[in-house]
Amino acid sequence: MTATALSTSADPGAQPELVDALRRAGIGDVDDSGLARALYSADGSLYRVLPRAVVRPRHADEMVAALEVCRRLGVPLTARGAGTSIAGNAVGSGVVLDTSRYLSGVRAVDPEARTATVEPGLVQAALQTAARPYGLRFGPDPSTHNRCTVGGMIGNNACGSRALGYGRTSDNVVGLDVVTGGGTRLRLGPGTEPGDAVLADLHRLVAAELATIRTELGRFGRQVSGYSLEHLLPERGFDVARALVGSEGTLALVLGATVRLVTDAPFRGLVVLGYPTMADAADATPGLLPHSPTAVEGLDARMVQRLRDVPAAVVPDLPRGDAWLVVELTGDSVAEVTAKARGVLADAGALDSMVVTETAEAAAIWRIREDGAGLAARTSDGRPAHAGWEDAAVPPERLGDYLREFEALLDQHGLQCVPYGHFGDGCVHGRIDFPFGSGPDQGRGRYRSFVADAARLVAGYGGSLSGEHGDGRARSELLPAMYSPDVLRLFERVKALFDPDDVLNPGILVRPAPFDEDVRMAAAPVVREGLALAYRHDGGDFSAAVHRCTGVGKCRADLQASGGVMCPSWPATREEKDTTRGRARVLQEMLAGDGPVTDWRAPEVHAALDLCLSCKGCSRDCPTGVDMASYKAEVLHHSYRRRLRPRAHYTLGRLPLWADLAARAPGLVNAVLRSRLGGRVAKWSAGMDQRRDLPPFARRTFRQQWRDRPVPSGDGAPVALWVDSFTDHFAPEVAFAAARVLEAAGYRVQVPGADTCCGLTWITTGQLDTARRILASTVDALAPLADAGIPVVGVEPSCTAALRSESLELAGGPAAERVARATRTLAELLTDTPGWTPPPMAGLEMVAQPHCHHASVMGWSADARLLARAGARVTRLGGCCGLAGNWGVERGHHDVSVTIAGQQLLPAVEGLRPDAVVLADGFSCRTQLDQLAGRRGLHLAELLDARLP
């Protein structure tokens, strides 16, 4: 029976007979829920294809069983790793097989043979971790190395930045354990004899087509398009394992792999070279290759500017120019690397240059390149750019001329692109602003017209449609532009040998689907009416906002070690629904309205958003600028507007109101909350987990005490100390510490009135009509201060961030913009104060937990500079404390909240010396520390105040 691919225009819906058959075959994790189908409907490409079911196999036998069921029922089967495919080769209309959930282990490392045997769902970075103790590494190093899987790399013959030094994935595969589409189990390695019927037939086929294979395939290193049959030539040893690399899951399923490891260089350095244009940089590339670099990467100034536009981002300095080559050199010593760098500089012909041997500085430059797929997803004027023509490669000596013609072709079609990529290998990436939002016909028509012309252009340069990501849905239809009919017929015959029923990933490479079919952006609706938030960067369009997610999957990576936040619930649960990408996919399906998720109140939507902490980590760490906290607030707004809400929305979501009431009799309220019965009833009423403690209200609020304080003398510059509800009612000592520090710095402190709330608790619970009124009132109250040039210093990071961001989305207007510009953190104001120096902290050991909103909206660089000037030894934590305001105390969130805290915060403070400081500006962070670790965290104001002379 031949499997048939379904277009997304017709949702196949539930498939009970398929699911029953899969479960009867012994497969434990089979999911045909609307949520799962929405989550797996897209990968990192343009395409949207709803699967019938998702299988997450626990061992290789379950993969074989799933294939047998699909063969019997004629259902397509698509293997998927991390789902970062940019070509659309990880989506399918039948069963999607996700190997990343369970099949993610290293079976063995053999340091003598320099090999590793791994499962297909193993993340590449985890393989590096396993090899590192032996001084070894896996050579291919894609920009997605911290989330892509080895099985996925085998599927599309991934290369990455260091392929110049270490080769492609196909150059580093020693053996494969596979099951063919026809159900034959094969263990392939060097010298595999063609004894099996499939291999014998393949051997005879190759013997009859030697001339075709020798003349058209394997012409240069980055010729990845089609099947890599050159590895089957007799002079190459009939290496079937290497030939299967890059077949995109259309011939066999990879059950396991043995890969080659290489010796890792002890020292690395970068030479960064500036040029007037990307074409000029490409012209210089061939002259650098004799210096044996491990990487030569091209960067465009427009991509770097996109990073500079992110308010909290830290961008390293680069040499003068509008285009750069990043050249990596290795050696046994820094002196050797430096000597090689001098040779590169002599041959570079660059406008300007810099040599980087410091590890952290080099990592910051590499981070720009690794985020390229996301950073390039917006044009210089903010329009979305797409991956429809993303991956072409030409011989490096022809790259400069190719880029000039490519730019001319873009101009001819009225399109923009930010090129970047692996210039040492002649491979160019880029995102193009195809006008999909202008209407299905116009967008798809211009897309098809340009891509067809681009294919002819690259073929004319002797290049490859794909240089490392595979052809997938994006380029398979275009293969006739670069291959003769003889080669295409050969591909079809190879497919028929391995997968006679066309079950594995049909529509890819052989008998391809049209590349402009099932493009999700072409049918994306425009959603502007009835929105509460402004979506200023997306033209007021909620659909454009959620389609910012391109699926590159950085939210699946472990970013905490580098100070990132992204989505804290993903590493706690390892569920796709708890990634920023997964949530965006569900929201995209909700807006599409023709699949299993159809409206704001759909259970699938709320299941996906339930563990979103509204931490705003994604707004900085996602390279495309997804802000899931805002999207969640909008969804809650639409779901519950004029409807009965969860209890927590009325209690925790309106906490400032209840805190004002409690301030009238705080002693009585605290006594009731501390009592066993009173506490249980209060927690139940508030929708809180009973395991949480209720923080006590202050005996007197900050404002009550401030009114009784003698007015200080002095004629220093005025500053407005804006005190939020949390600080006012629960931690007035923090506000007093801030006031003393500001006065010691020469400022005259004034405190705005009690009616200046940011509305944060209303925002996070989606009560956005009320939040707008609250913020508008606050903006009106603070605008005269901003207009008078008086800085407004916030104490609580989340509330300060609300004035810097949500006020623009909800209140809007010039006054909100002026207030946002005037609002500062304590560290920002102090580090910009002429003549101010921090009190000495030499030798002080400190662990710092930046509040998520602080790190993501304002950035923590001012705090880091202040502490460095003071001489403190600071260990900065990434991730989140796990409490996140009301989220962590709500019923159903406790266990995940504790797990998140256990990722960075709790291990960092366990065993910390008693005289060490835990710096935590956020009230939530300090509360989590107190309740889970019994450790008191200090606000920066308290730390500075305690050290004032």
N, C-alpha and C positions, 0 to 999 in steps of 0.2 A: 504494500500500500504506500502511495506517495503522499508525504505531508504537504499541506498547502498553507501558505502564509495568508493571514487576514489583515486587511487594511483597518486602520483605526476608525474608519467611517462607520463600521458596524461592530459594536461591542459584543463579543460572543457570550458575555455574562458567565454565570456559574456553570461549571462542568462537573456535576456530581459523579458521573461514571468515570471520568478521568481521575478525580481525587480518590475515589474508592479503589480504583485499580492500583494507584500508586501506594496507597496504604496497605492494600493486600499484598503488595510486593515487598513489604517489610520496611518501607521508608517512614521514619518517624515524624519528620518535620515537613509536612505538606500544608500549604496555606493558600486557599483560594478566596480569602476575605477581600472585600473591597479595599481595605487599607493596604494589604500586601500588593494587590494588583496595581494600585495607584503608585506605591513606592517604587515599583520596578518597571513602571511604564516608560521610563526614560533613562538614559545614561548621561555621559558628558557631551552628547551630540545635540543636533537640532531635532532629533526624531522623538516621536511619541507613539508607542505601540503597546497596547494593553495586553499583558499575558493572561492566559487562562488560569495558571496556578504557578506558585513559587515553591521550589523544593530546595531545602538546605540540607544537603547530605552530611551524615556524621562520619561515614567512611566510604572508601572507594567502591565497595560492593553496592552501596545505595546508588551511586552514580550509574553503575552498570544496570541495576534494576530499573532505574528511571528511564534509561535509554530503551530497554526492552519493552516497557509499557508504551512509550511513545511510538516505537516502531510498530507495535501491534495495533495501536489505535490510530496511527497516521497523524500524530500530533507533532508539530515542530518542537525541537529542543535546542535551547540556546544556553551555552555555558557563560557564566559571568563571575568575575572576581570582585574588584572594588567598584565596578560600574563607572570607571572613569573614561571609557572609550569615547573619543571625539569623533569617530567615524560612524557610529551607530551600529557597531557589531556586537553589542551586549544587550540588545532589546529584541524581543521576539513575541510572536502572537500565540505561542503554545505554552510550554513549560520553560521557565527560567530557572537555571540551576545555579544557585549562589554557593560557591565553594568557600567564601571568606568567613562564614560564620563558625564552622567547626573544623574544616580541613586546612588548618593554618599552622601545622607543626613542622619542625626540622627533625627528620627521622635520624639523620646521622651526619656528622662532619668528619671527613677523613683528611687530617692535615698532611699526611704523607703523600697521598694521591692528589691532594688539593682539590677535593670535590665535596659537595654536600648533596644529600638526598632529601628532598623536601616534598611536602604536600602542595597541591596546586593553589590553595587559598592563602599561602604564607605571604605576608607583606614583605616587600623587598628590604625594607629597613630592618625588619626582624632577622632576616637572613644575614645582613651585615653585622648585627649584634652578635649572632651566633658564631660568625667567622672571625670577629675581631680579636678574641683572646689568642688566636693562632697567628696573628699578624697577617690575616688574609681578608679578602673582600670579594664580593661578586661584582664583576666589572661594569655591566650596563647599569646606568644610574639615571633613570628618567626623573623629570622634575616632580613627578608624583610619587617619588620613592618611599615617602612615609605613609602611603596608603595603597599604592598599586600592588597587585599580587603577582607572584612569579608565574602562575598559570595564565594570567592576563598578559604578561610580558611575552610568554611563549606564543600566545594566541596571535598577537600582532607584531611579533619580532621587534619589541621595544628596543630603543637604542640609548637615548638620553645624551646628556652633555658630554660624558666621558667616553662615548663610543670611539672617539678618535684615538684614545689611548688603549681601550680595553675591548673594543669590538661590540657588535650587536649581540642580542640574546642568542641568535642562531650560532654565533661564534663561540658561545659559552655553554651550550647544552651538550652534555656527554651522552645521556641516555634518557629515554622516555618510557613510562608505563602507560599504555593507552588502550582504549577500546574504540574500534572503528565504528562508523555509523552503521555498518552491517552487523555489528555485534561481535567482531573478532577481537580477542585480547592479544595484544602484541607488547613484547618487551624489546625495545629497540636500543641499540648502542653501536659503537664502532665495530665494523666487521660483521654486522648482522647478515646472516645468510638469507636469501630469498626462498626459504623453505615453505613458508605458509603460502596458501593459494593467492591471497591478496598481494603479497610481496612478489611472488613469482610472476603474476600478471603485470605488476608494476615494472618489474625488471624487463620483461619483454617489450612493454610499451616504450620505455625509455630507450632501449636498444634500437627501436625503429625510428626514434625522433632525435637522435643525437645532434644532427646538424641544426635543427630548429632550436634546441636548448642551448647549444654553444653560441649561437649567433645573436639570440634575442634576450636571454636571461643572464643575470649576474654580471651585467656590464660595468657597474660601479657599486660602491659600498652601500649606498642608500637606495638601491633599487628594490623596494619592498613590495611594490604592487604585484598582485597575482600570487601564484604559487612559486616557491623558490626551488624549482626542479633542478637547478644547476648542481645542487648537492647530490643528485642521483647519478651524475656522470661517472663513468668508470674511473677516470683520473682523480675523482674526489671520494672514491671508495663506496659509492652507493649508500650514502649516509641518510637513511630514511628519517631518523630522529630530527636531524637538522632541516630536512626538507619539510617536515610537518610544522616547524616553527614558522609562524606568520600565516598559517592557513585559516586563522580566525574562527576556529571551532567548527569548520565546515566539513572536515574529514574524519576527525576522531576527538574523543574526550581525553584530556590529560588527567590521569589518575595519580601520577607521581612523576618526579623528574630528578635526574642527577645532573648537577650543574658544575661547571669548572669554577674554581676560585683562583684568584691571583694574589701575589704579594702586594700588600698595601704599602705605598711609599711613606717613609717616616716623616717627610716634610713636604708641604705644599705651599705654593705662593701664587699670587695673581699679578699679571701685568694688565692694567686697564688702559686702553688706548682710545683717544678721542679723534673723531673724523667729522668732516662737514656733513656727510650723508651716509645712509646705510649702504648705498652702492659703492661709495668710496671705501668704506670699511670692508666690503666684500672683495673689492679689487686688491686690497692689501693682504687678504687672507692666505693665498697660495704661498706668498713669500715667507710666511711664518711657520708653515708646516715642517720645513727641514729642521726646526729646533725641537721637534718631538714633543709638542705640548700634549697633555691629556685632554684638553678641551680648548676650543676657540669658539666663543659664543658671541652673537650679535645682539645688541640692545639698542632700541630707538628712544630718543628723548621724549617722545610722546607717551611712551609707556612709563617712563620714570616720572613724568609729570602727573600721571594718573595716581601714582603712589603719593606724591607730594600733596595731592588734593585731599587725601584722607587726613582729617584733623589730628588724630592721635598717632599717625605713623612717624617713624624715625627713618629718614632717608640718608644714606651715607653720601659723602661728597664724591663727585666724579670729576674726571679731567674735563677741560674745555672741549666742547663739540656738541653736535646734535645726534651723533651716533657713536657707539662704543664697541670695541672688541674686548671681551674678557678672556684673557689667555691664561690657562692654568699650567703651571710647571711643577714638576716633582723632582725630588733629589734626596740624597742621604744626609744632607745638612742644609741649614739656611744659607750658608756660603755658596753651596752648589746651586741652589735655586736662584740666588741673587746673581750669580755669574751667568746662568742661562737667561735671566731677565735682561741683562745687558745686551746679549746677542739679539733678543727679540726687539728691543728698543732700537737697535741699530738698523734693523730691516723693516721697521714698522711704517715709516713715513707718516707718522701721526701728527695731528695738531698739538696734542698735549698728552701726557701720560702720568701714570703713578704705579708704583710697585707696592704690593701689599703682602706682607709676610705674617701679620698678626692674625690669629685664627678668628677672633670675634669680628674683626673688620671684614675679613674675607667672607665670613658667613653672612654678613649683612648684604654684601654685594650679590652673593649667590641667591639670597632670598628674593631679590628683585627678579632674577631670571626664573626662579622656580614658580613665582606667582604670575608669570607672563601670561598664561592662558586666561587668567582672571582679569589682570590689569588691562589687557588688550581688549576686553569685552565692552569697553566704552570708548567712543571717539572723543576727540579733544573738545567737542561741543556737547558731550553728554549723551549722544545717541547710542543705543545698544548696537554692538557688533557681534557677529556670529561666526561659527566655526565651519561654514559650508565649504570654504576652500582654504585648507589649514595646514597642509602637510607636504607640499611639493618639494622635490629635491632635484638638483642638477649637479653635474660634475663641478667641483669647487672652482676650477679655473674659468668656468663660464658664469659664475654666480653674479658678478657685478653687472654684466650685460643683461642677464636675465632679470635682475631686479629693476633695471631701468625700463625695460619693456613691460614688466609687470606693473610698475607705477603708471606708465602711459596707458595701459589697458584699464586700470582703475579709473583714471581720468576720463577715458572714452565712455565708460559706463556710468560716470557720475557717482563713484563709490569711494569710500575711504578705507584704509587698512593700516594697521601698525605692524610692520614686519619685525620679526626677531627670530632667533633660532640658532641652530648648530652650524655656523658658517664654515667651520673647518671641514664639515662633511657635505656642504652644499645644501643643507636642509633648511627650509624657511617656513616658519609658523606665522600665523596672522589671523586676526578676526576682521570681518568685513561688515559694513553697515547695510546689509541687504534690507530693503524697506518692507519687511514683512508686515509691519503694523499699518501700512497704507492700504491694505486690502489683499485678500488671498490671491487674486489673479495677478495684480501688478507685482506684488512681492515675489511670488513664485516665478513669474515670468522673467523678471530681471535677474533673479537668482540663477535660473536655468541658462539664460543667455550668457551671463558672465562666466559661469563655471565651464560651460562648453568651450568658450574662447580661451579660458585659462588652461584647460586641458590640452588644447592644440598648441598653445604657447610652450608649455613645459615639455611636451613631446618633441617639439621642434628643436629644443636644446638638448635632446638626447636624455631627458630626465625621467623622473618617476612621479606618477600622480601622488603616491604616498611615499614618504621617507622614513616613517617609523610607526605610524598609528594604524596602518592597515587601510584597506579600501572601504570595507563596510558598506553601509547604505549610501554613504556620501560619494563614493568614487567607483564602485563596481561597474555601474552602467557606462563609465567613461573609458574602460579598459581598451576598447577598440581604437582609441586615439593613440595609444602607445604600443599596442601589440598587433601582430598580423592575425588573420583568420586562422592560420595554422596553430598558433600559440593558444588562441581562445578555444579551439577544438580540443587541443591537448589538455587544457585545464578541465574541460567538461568530461573527458575520458578518465582523468584521475579522480575527479569527484565521483563518477559512477563506480569506480573500483572500490573506493573506501566507503561510500555512503549511497548505495544503490537506490534506496527509497527516498532520498533527499529529505531526511529527517533533521540533520544537523544544520542549524542556522540557514535555512533556505532563503534565497534572495540575495545572498552575499557571494561575490566573486563570480559564480556561475549562475546563469539565468537570473540576472540581477533585477531587483525592483527599481523603478524609476527613482533617481536620486532626489527629486522634488516631491515625492509622495510621503505622507505622514510627517510633514514638517510641523512641529507643534507651534512654533511661533507664527506660522502662516495663518493659523486659525485661532490665534489667541484673541479673546474678546477685549474690547476696551471697557474698563470699569472705572468710571469717574463719579457717577451720580451717587449721592447718599453717603459718601465717605466722610468720616470724622477727621482723619488725618490728611495733611495736605500733599504728602509725597512730592515734595518740592523738586527732588532730583529726577522724578519720573513723570513730569508733566501732569501731576495729579491723577495718574492712572495706576490703580492698585494692581491690575494685571501686569503692567510693565514692571512694577516693583517686584512682584513675586517671580517674574520671569528673568530677573537679574541672575537668578541661580542658573548657571550653565552646566552644573553637574561635575565640575572638576574635582569635587570631593575632598577639598582641604579640610572640611569639617570632620572627616573620618581619620585624620592624622592626630598623632600625639604632639600637641603644640605646647604643652605645659612647661617642658624643660626650657623652652626659649621665651617664656613669659607670656605666652598666648593664653587665650580663654576659649574662643570659638564657642562650642556648645559643651558645657560640662557634663550633661547627662549622657552623651554618647559613650565616653570611656567607662561610665558607670554601668551601662546596660548592654553595650555592643549591639544594639538594635538599630536597624536602618531608620526606623521611624523617629529615633531620637537624634538624628543628625539634622543639621540645618538644611542640608540638601533634601532629606526625606520629607521634612515638613514643607519645604517649598514645592516639592513634587505633588504632595497631597493638595495644597492650595491651588496649584495649577490645574489639577484634575477637577477640583471644585468649580473653578471658573469655566472650564471647558464644558461641563454640564452634560456630556453625552456618555459618561462612563459610570462607574460604581459610586462616585462621590459627586453629589449634585447641589448642595447648598451649604450655607454658613453653619447650620445647626447639625450637619451630618455627623454621626458618631465617629466616623473615620477622621474627620477634621479635628475633633476635640481629643481623640486618642493620640493623634500626632503632636498636638500642642500641649498636652497635659504636662509633660516633663520639660517644657521650655521654661527656663528660670527667669526669662525677661532680663537676662544679664547684660545684653547688648554686646557680648563678646564677638558675635558674628559681624556686627557693624564695622568693626576694625579688622578682624582677622580674616574674614571672607574677602578674597581679592576682588569680588564683584560687588561688594558693598551691600549684601543682603542684611536687612535689619529685622530679624524675626520677632524681636520684642514688640516692634511697632505693628507687625502683621498680626501677631497674637492679640494685641489690644484691639485692633480693628475687627477681628473675628468675634471676640467676646462682645464688643459693642453691638454688632449686628445680631448676634445670637440671642442676647438678653435684653435688648432695648425694648422697653415697655412690656417686659415679661418678668416672671418670677425668677430671681437669681439664686445661685448657691448661697448658703448662709455666710460663708466667708466673705462674700462681696459686701454684705451689709455690715459686717463687723470689722474684719481686718482691712477690707477695702475702703472703709471710712474711718480708719483709726484716729486721724487727727480730731474728728468730732468727738469721739468717745474719750480721747485723752483730755480734751478741754473740759468735759464733764467731770472726769475723774480728778482733775486738778482742784475742784472745789472741796473734795474730801479725800485726799490721797491716802491718808492713814487708814480710813475705813475701807476704801477699795482694796488696798494692799492686804489688809487683814482677811477680807473675804477671799481674795484670790489665793492667799497662802493656805487657807483652810482646805482640808481634804475634800469636803463636799462642794464648797464654793468653787474651788479650782476646777474640779471635774465638770461641774455644771457650766462654768464660764468657758472652758475649752470646748465642750460639746456645742454650746450655743455659738461659739465663734468658728466652728468647723475646724478646730485644731486637733492635732494628734495629742493623745493623752500623755505621751512620753515627753512632750515638750514642757519646759518651765516657762512661766509668764514673768517677764522682767518687771521688777517693781517700778511704780511711778515715783518720781522725785517728790520729796516732801514739799518743796517749793520749786516751781518752774524757774528757768533761767530768767524769763522776762519779769516774773514777780520779784526776783532778787535784784535784777538790774534796775528796776524802778526805785528801789531803796538804796542804791549805791550812790555814794557822793559823786557829784559830777567832777571828773578829773580836770585839772587845769592844763593848759598847754595850747599852743597855736600850730601844731603840726598839721600836715595834710589830712583832710578828712577821709575816712574809709567807713563804708557801711558793712557791719558784720551781720550777715543775713543768717538768722538762726531758724532752722527747720523744726518741725514738730517733734521728731525723734529726739533731737538734741535738747530741745526745750523741756520736754516732759520726762525724758529718761536719763539724759546725760548732761545736765547743765554745767558740770565741772569742765567739760570739754570746751564749751563756749566761753567760759571765764578764762580758761587757759589761752584760747585764741585771742581774746581781748587784751590780756596782759602782754602777749608776744607782740601784737600789733602796736601797742602803746610803747613798748620798749624799742620798737623799730622806728619810733618817731611819729606815729600816726595818731590822729584824734578819732576815737571810735564812736560811732553812732549805730544804733540798732533800729532797723525798720520795724514797723508795727506788727502785731500778731496776725494781721489779716493777709500776710504775704506767704501763703502756702504754695507749694509747687504742684500739688494735686497728684503726687506720684502714686499713692495707693489707689486712687480712682483710675489712673491711667493703666496700671498693671492689671486691674480687674475689668477693664473695658468699659468703665463708666465715663465715657469720653465727653458726653454733653456737659456733665458736671465739671469734669476736669478742665474743659475749655473755659467755662465761666470763672473757675478758680484762678487759672493761669492768666486770663485776661485782666482780672482784678489785680493780681500780683504785678503784672507788667505795668499797669497804670500807676501802681504805687512806687515802683522802682525806677520808672522811666525818668522822673525829674532828677534822681541821683545820677543816673547814667548821663543825662544831658548836661549836668553840672561837672562832668568829668570825675565823679567820685566812684572809685572801684567798689564793686559789690563782692565781698568775700564770703563764699559758702563754707559751711562747716562739714555737713554731711555730703559725701561725694555723689550719691544717687540723686539728691535734691539739686545739688549744684549742676549736675549733668542735665537735669530736666530743664533748668533755665537756659542752658546752652543749646538744647536740641528740641525737646518736646514743646517748648514755648513757641518755637518757630513753626512747628507743625500744627499746633492747636490754636494758639492765639494769632500768630502771624502778624504781618505788618511791620512798618518801620520801627515802631516803638519796641516790639519784641526783638528785632535785630539789634537795636542799640543796647538793650538790656543784656542780651546774649554776649555782645562784645565786651560789656563792662564787667561781666561776671567772671571772677577769678577764683582759683584755689589758693589756699594759704601759701603753698610753696611757689606758685606762679608769681604772686604779688611780692613775696619776700625776695626771690631771686632777681627780680627786676627793680628792686629798691636800691637806688644809688647809695653806696657806702655801707649797706647792711652786710654783716657777716654772721654766719651761724655760730652758736656757741660750740666750743671744741668737744668732740666726741671720739678722740683718738683712742683706739683700743676697744671701743664699745662693740660688742657682738650683737648683731641685730638680724632678725628675720622679719621681712616685710611682706605683708599680704595686701597688695593693692586692691581696692574695691573694683569690681568688674566695670562699673560705670565710669569710674575714675580712669582706669587704664584704657577703656574703649572710646570714651567721648572726649575727655580732656587730654589724655596721655599722662604717663607717670614720669616723663623725663625731667620735669622741673624738680620733682621730689628727689629723684636719683642724683641730680646735680647738687642739690642742697646737702644731701647726706654725704656725698663724696667730698664736698668742700669742708664739711665738718670733720672728716677723717674716720667716719664710722665704717666698720666692716659689715656690709649688708648682703644678706642672701635674699634675693628677690624671688618670690614664689610666682608661679604661673597658675593657671586654672582659677577656680572659684572656691570660696569657703563652703558653698553648698546651701547656705540659708536663704539668701536672695529675698530678704524682706518677708512678705507674707507667704511666699511660695513654700519655703522649707518647713513652716509650722503647720501647713494645711494637712488635713487627714489624707493619707495615701502617698505622701511625699517623703515621709520621715526616713525610710530606709535608703532611698536614693540620695537624700540630702547627706546622710552620714557617710555613705560610700564616696560621694564627691569630696567631702572633707578629708576622707582618708587617702585621697590621691596625692595631695601635696601638703596641705596645712597641718594635719595631725602628725604625720611622720616628721615634719620639720620641727615641731615644738616638743616632740617626745624626747626626753633626755636633755633638753636644752638647759644650760646652766641657769641657776636662779637669778643671777645678775644680768642675764641677757635680756634684750628687749624684743617684744613681739609688736611690731608696728602695724596697726590696723585702723585706718581712718573710718571705715564703715561701721555703723552701729550693728548691722547684721553680722559682719565679720567678728566683731568683739563679742557679740552674743553667742555665736557658734563656738568660739574659742572657750568662753566661760562654761558653756553647758556641756561640751564634749571633751574638753581637755583640762578644765579647771584652771585655766591660765588667763590672766588679765592682759588684754591687748591695750596698747596706748595709741591715742591719736597723735599725729605729728605735733599738734599744738601743745599737748601735754608733755611730749618729749622735749620740745624747745623750752617750754615754760619752766620745767624742772631744772634746766641748766642755765637759766638767766642769772646774771651776777646779782 
